[in-house]
Structure formats: C-alpha cells, structure tokens
C-alpha cells in the first residue's frame, strides 16, 4: 500500500515532517484503512480510497481524484488519508 499525504507527496519522502504537521485524525484514518485492508481489497481492488472519520468516502483510479472527491463530499480541509488498495502484481 502507498500512502499519499496532502499535496500528493508520497509518505516516504515526507515522513520526517509529516508527524508534526498531520492531525491525529489523519493517522486514525490511515490505521483504520490498514486494519480493514482485507475488506477494502474485496471492494476497491487496484483503486485509491480516501478515508475520513474511519469510513471510505471516495475511490478512484487516481489518488488526486479520490482526494478531490473526498474534499467535495466532506468539505474537509485537513489532510485526507488516501491509500492504494493493491492486489496482484504491479510493475512500477
């Protein structure tokens, strides 16, 4: 799974500063996504899902679109946890 934080920056590059800038609710939503990953795979295979308040609020083949849809649906300005629900093999 790949996590994208606000602004589309991959988590691996932002990890040092992320814990200071990202609110607790983001980390709770991220944890919820990983805890429910098997269920997400059944429904959102090979899609990006946006999680707000421990619920999937948007899904798309594009991380940017998933985040935009989540913002439009929830009105949330804070960072939104966006997780790629990967199944099978992928070449990057």
C-alpha positions as CSV (number, residue, x, y, z in Angstrom):
1,X,0.0,0.0,0.0
2,X,1.1,3.5,-0.7
3,X,0.0,6.5,1.3
4,X,-0.3,10.0,-0.1
5,X,-0.5,13.0,2.2
6,X,-2.0,16.3,1.4
7,X,-0.3,17.8,-1.7
8,X,0.3,14.5,-3.4
9,X,3.7,13.9,-1.7
10,X,4.5,10.3,-1.1
11,X,4.6,9.5,2.6
12,X,8.1,8.0,2.4
13,X,9.5,11.4,1.4
14,X,7.5,13.4,3.9
15,X,7.8,11.0,6.9
16,X,10.1,13.3,8.9
17,X,7.9,16.3,8.8
18,X,4.5,14.5,8.5
19,X,4.1,13.5,12.1
20,X,4.4,17.2,13.2
21,X,2.1,18.6,10.5
22,X,-0.6,15.9,10.1
23,X,-3.5,15.9,12.7
24,X,-4.3,12.9,14.8
25,X,-7.5,12.1,12.8
26,X,-5.4,11.5,9.7
27,X,-3.3,8.8,11.5
28,X,-6.5,7.3,12.9
29,X,-8.0,7.1,9.4
30,X,-4.8,5.6,8.0
31,X,-4.7,3.0,10.7
32,X,-8.4,2.1,10.1
33,X,-7.6,1.6,6.4
34,X,-4.8,-0.8,7.2
35,X,-6.8,-2.6,9.8
36,X,-9.6,-3.1,7.3
37,X,-7.4,-3.7,4.3
38,X,-8.7,-7.2,3.5
39,X,-12.3,-5.8,3.3
40,X,-11.1,-2.9,1.2
41,X,-9.4,-5.3,-1.3
42,X,-12.8,-7.1,-1.8
43,X,-14.5,-3.8,-2.8
44,X,-11.8,-1.4,-4.1
45,X,-9.3,-3.5,-5.9
46,X,-6.5,-1.5,-7.5
47,X,-8.1,1.8,-6.6
48,X,-7.2,4.7,-4.4
49,X,-9.5,5.2,-1.5
50,X,-9.9,8.3,0.6
51,X,-10.8,7.7,4.3
52,X,-12.4,10.3,6.6
53,X,-13.6,9.5,10.1
54,X,-12.8,5.8,9.6
55,X,-15.0,5.5,6.5
56,X,-14.3,5.3,2.8
57,X,-15.7,8.4,1.3
58,X,-14.3,8.2,-2.2
59,X,-12.5,5.8,-4.5
60,X,-10.8,6.3,-7.9
61,X,-8.1,5.1,-10.2
62,X,-6.4,8.4,-9.4
63,X,-5.2,9.5,-6.0
64,X,-5.8,13.1,-6.9
65,X,-9.4,12.4,-7.9
66,X,-10.1,10.3,-4.8
67,X,-8.8,13.2,-2.6
68,X,-10.8,15.8,-4.6
69,X,-14.0,13.7,-4.4
70,X,-13.4,13.3,-0.6
71,X,-13.0,17.1,-0.2
72,X,-16.1,17.8,-2.2
73,X,-18.1,15.3,-0.3
74,X,-16.9,16.1,3.2
75,X,-15.8,19.7,3.0
76,X,-12.7,18.7,4.9
77,X,-9.7,21.0,4.5
78,X,-7.4,18.9,6.7
79,X,-5.2,16.3,5.1
80,X,-7.1,13.2,4.0
81,X,-5.7,9.7,4.2
82,X,-5.6,8.3,0.7
83,X,-4.5,4.6,0.4
84,X,-3.9,2.5,-2.7
85,X,-5.7,-0.8,-2.4
86,X,-3.2,-3.0,-4.3
87,X,-3.9,-6.6,-5.4
88,X,-1.8,-8.8,-7.6
89,X,1.5,-7.8,-9.1
90,X,2.3,-4.4,-10.4
91,X,5.4,-3.1,-12.2
92,X,6.5,0.4,-11.2
